[in-house]
Structures are given as structure tokens and as C-alpha cells.
Amino acid sequence: MAIPANPTLATLAAEGLKKAGQTSPDTALATRAEGVWMEEAKNDIFFLSSKYNKKLKSLYAVSVTMCAIGKSRYAMPSNFGGDLTLTILDGNETGTAQSGTVGSITLAADEGMAEAFALGKNILITSGIGIGSMSQITAYSTTTKVASIIPNFTTAPDATSGYMVIDNYRMLIPTGDINIEALADPTLSGKPIKYSHIGSSTYGEIRLDFAPDKAYGLQMRYYVDLSLTDLSSTLMTTLYRKWRNLWIQKVKASALFELNDSEAKKEMDKYYEYVEIVINEETGGTDLGTINYEVRT
């Protein structure tokens, strides 16, 4: 039996309207279902999970950017919701690829690392096509210089792509915004140790305690702000499948309110029960952004 196709925004909205008795809804109602009520559902989930201090595992994400030499300020991801960890990625095996695919990369012709060293290491694209993509080496030939990776790169690297084989990870220590002045002088060059979040009119930024002295990778593990996530995004496609009944119930209840149906309140209460179930069933982690560290020497 074939695996069922993932539901879409349109099919979920249509099903919710159908359950509200609207088998042939007019354009205005269909538009509200897809554009307004589904947005409201996203916001309900995000803000109620924040109220209960829950970090939903389905909203966990990883972002990798490259540090530029001398630059200590970096924008946070546009869908940033809560911090988990920030890690500096470093390695001595670097070069420029000869070619690549989404599932493999041909390293520099003079790359000298041994197969035993390469296996299991993460390889990060540091420049050129595919910059910021990172995956794990599962096979490596010292003859052909081809490294097979899993999972696939986001973008296939090519002969413009610089790479770094990661063999050193340093988790940076978060310090609260109020302590930003306690950071070491960010004009000094070095390997970062601490960081702080600074708010802004857009998404905010990360400030490192040292201006990086080389092009390190900067990996952020964080939780997505669902209210900032586009309804047509890949993440939402996954959530449409995982939380299918919740989306349908939201549209159903909202349509009944729109139609002044006597069952509307009961159905909306049922929707909020679904939201509570989703939040309680999701296992979250700890938001390290709320923790202040005191380092004793």
C-alpha cells in the first residue's frame, strides 16, 4: 500500500470547511480559512507553548553560518524563537572541492587525510556554492578523494566550494543582554568563548566576545518561532501531517463562528483541547538563553 500523500494547506482548509457543513464554500470563506484561521492556529500553538514554557521538539532546528575574520556580530535566523546552543566549529583539514553532488564531494587533489580520520566527521562547506551546508562523512577514498555523506547537502557543492572537516567543537557560553558590556573587547581577535543576544527591529543579532581570528563555522541549535513560519514552508508541510486533526478542527470551529452556528463554542473548545494535547505530547529541551553563567577562576 502506498504511503498517503502529505496534506496541504488547501486540503486541510477544505476538510475543515466540509466538517462545518460548507462543501462548496464561497471564495471569501475559503480565503479566510487558508490565510487567516490557519495563521491564527500557528500563533495559538506558539504563544501557548511559550506560556507553559514548553519547547516543542517539532520546532527544533539547526542553522550553520560562517564566521568572517574580524566580524563579531551576526544576524540570528529569521525564524528564531528560542536559543538552545551556539557552537564554534573548527578543523585543520581544509581546501577547495574539485566537484560534488548532493550526496558526495570530491575533495582537493592534494587532500592528505586518512580514511580512518575522515569517517564519521562532519564536513562543512565554508565558501562558494553550498556555503553553510554540513553533513557527515560515511565513506572516503584516499585515491579518488570522494567523500560520501549523509544526509544530503542542501545544495550540491562544485569547484567553487571551500570545505572544512570538523574535528573540534566548542560550545559557547551565553551571557544575558544586560551583561553584554562584561564581554571581552569584541574588537580583539581570537577564538570566541562567550556570546550574547541583542534585540533589534528585525530578528536580533548574536555578538561574540572576540572578533574571530579565522573562518570558523557557527552552529546554532534553536527553536523556531512558529508565528514567523510561512504557511507554505517545508516545516509547515511536516506539521500539517503531524498535527492534521488540529488544523482541521481550527478551520471547522472558526467557520462555525463565522456562520453564527450554535455549536461554534463547543467546537472551538475542542480545538483548544487539541492544542493542549500537541503541546503536552511534544518533549522539549532547555532554553539556555534564559540561563546566566558565572565563571570562576
N, C-alpha and C positions, 0 to 999 in steps of 0.2 A: 504494500500500500504506500502510495506517495505521501511525503510529508506535506501537510497543509501549508498553503502559502501564508505568509505573514499578513495580518490585517493591515489596512491602510487607514489614514485619516478619513478618507471618504467613505470606506466601507463601515467603519465604526460609527461614524456620524449617521449614516443611513440606517444602520441597525438600531441605534438609539431612537431615532425618529419613528421607525417602524413599531418599536415596542411602545411608543407613546401614541400609537394609532395613526401616525402620519406616513402612510405607504406611498403617497405621491405629494411630498411637501413642496410648497412653492419655493422659488429661488431665494427669497429673503430668509426663510426659515432654515433652509439648507446652509446658507452662508453663515448665519449665526451659529449653527451647530458646529461647523468646521472651524470658524475663525474666532468666535467669542467663547463659547462654552468649553471647548477643549483647552483654550488658553487658561480659562478660569480653573479647570481641573489641575493643570500643571502648577499653577500658583498655589492652589489649596494644598497639594502634596508637599511642595517645597516649604511653605510657611508653617504648616502644621508640624512637619518633621523638625523644623528649626525650633518651634515652640517646645517640643518634647525633647529637644537636644539629641535627636536621632540623626545618625549619618547613614544614609541608605546605600547598601552595597551596590545596587544597580546604578548609582550615580558616581561611582568611583572611576577616576580617570588618571591617565599618566600623560604628561606633556614634557617633551625634551626640547630645549633650546641650546644654542651655543653661546658661551661667554666670549666676548670680544676683549682682546688685550686692552687694559686700561679703562674698561667700562664697568661701573659698579651698580648701575641702575637698569632694571629690566621690567618690561610690562608683564603683568600677570595674564593668564589665559582669559579670553573674552567671556568665557562661561564659568569663571571661577566662583565657587560657592563657599568653600572652606578648605583650609590647609591641612595636610596630613604630614608630609615630609618634603624636604628640599635637600638634594644630594648632588655633590660635585662628582663628576665622572672624569677619570684620568687614565692615561695609558701611554706607554712608551712606543708601542708598535703603531706607527702612523704612516700614511702615504697617500698616493692618488691612484684610484682604481683604473684598471685598463678597460673594463666594461662591467655590465651587470644586468640582472633581470630582477623581478620582484622576489624571486626565491634564491638568488645567489649573487655573489660579487666576485669578480676576478681582481685580486689584489695586485699591487705593483710588482713588476717583473723582478725587482731586486728584494722583495719581501723575504726576510730570512727566518721568520718564526717557525718553530717546530709544530708538527701536527698535535702532539700531546698538549702543548701550551694553548693552542687555538681552540681546541674542543671545549665547548661549554661557555666560552667567553662571549660577552655581548660585543657587537661591533656597531659603532655609531658613525653615521655619515655626517662629517663635520663641515663640509662646504660643497658648493656646486649643486647638481641635480640631486634631490632627495635629502637635502640638509635637514637634520633633526630626526631622521628615521633611525631606529635602533632595533636590532634583533639578535638572537643567539646563534652562534656558530654550531652546527650539528655535524659537519664533516668538512675536512680541509685537505687539499692535496698540495704538498710542497713542490710537486712537479708542475702542475698546471696553474697553481696559485688560486684555484677556485675554492671559495668558501660557500658551502650551502647553509642556509639559515632558516629558522622557524621562529615566529611566524613570518609571513612575507613582509618585505619593506612596503611602506605606504606608497612610495614611488620608486621605480627601478633606477638604480644608480647607473652612471655612464662614465666616460673617460674624464669628465669634469669633476667627479665626486671624490672629495677627500674623505679619508676614513681614520678611525682610531679604534683599536682593540682595547676594550676597557678591562683593566686589571686592578683598579684602585677606586674605591667608593668612600666618600666621606660625607656623612650626614651632617648638615649644617645645623647650628643651634639657633632656634628662633628667639628673638627678643621683642618685647612688646613695643608698640609705636612710641609710647612715652619714653622709652629708653633708647631711642634712635641716636641721641647725642652721646650715649655711652659706648657706641660702636667705635672701633679703631678708625683712624682717619681714612675715609674711603678714597682719598687721593693717593694713598700709599699703595705700592704694588706688592702683591703676594697672593697666596692661595687662600681663598675665603674660609672663614671659620664660623661666622655668625651672619644672620640676615634679619631684616625687619620688613614688615608690610607698611606701606604708606598709601593712604587713600588718595584718590584723585577724582576728577569729574568723569572719568571713563571707568576703567577697570581696576585702577590702582597699580602699584608697582612694587617690586622687590628691590631692596637696597642691600648690597653686600658690604661687609666690613672692610674688605680690601678690593682695590681695583685689580682684577685677575691679571696674573703675570704670564698666562698662556691661554690658549683657546680650549678651556675645559668644557665638558658637557654639563648642563644644568638640568637635572631631572626633578620635576615636581609631581608628587603623588597627591591628588586633591579630590574634592567632591564637587561635582557640577552643580551650578545654580540652575535648577530646572526651569525657573521663570525666565532665564536668559537663553533657553534652548529652543531652536527653531522647530516648529511642528513637523517639518519635512526632513529633519536631520536623521542620520544613521542611528543615533541613540534613541530617538523617539520611535523609530521603526521597531527596535528591540522592546521598548516599553509598551508599545501597542500590543505586542504579542503577550508579554508577561502579565500585564495588568488589563487585559481585554475587557473583563466584566466591569471594571471601574469606569473606563471611558464611556462604555455603552450606557451605564446607569446614570452618569452625569448628563449625557445628552437627553436621555429619557426624562429625567426629573426636571431639567431646565425647560424642555419643550412643554411639559405639563403645566409648569408655572406660566409659561408664555401664553398658554391656551386657557388659563384660569381653571384648570381641572381640579376637582376636589381631592384627588389622590396625590397632588403635587408635593405637599409637605411630607407625607409618608415616604414617597419615593426619594425625596432629597435626603431625608434622614437615613435611608438605606444606603444612599451614595456615600454619606459621611462615614457610615459603618465600614464600607469598603475601603475608604481612605485610611481609617484607623487600622484595618487588617493589614493593608500594604505596609504601613509604617512599622507596625509591630513585628511583622514577619521578616522584615529586612534587618540583617545583622550589620551594625555599623562598627566603625573603629573610633579612635580617639582623635579629636581635633587638636593637634599640637599647637595650633595658632593661639589657643587660649591659655597656654602654659608658659610661665616665665621661669627661666633657668637662672640659678645663681652659681657661678663657677668659682670655686675656692682654690687658691693656690698656696 
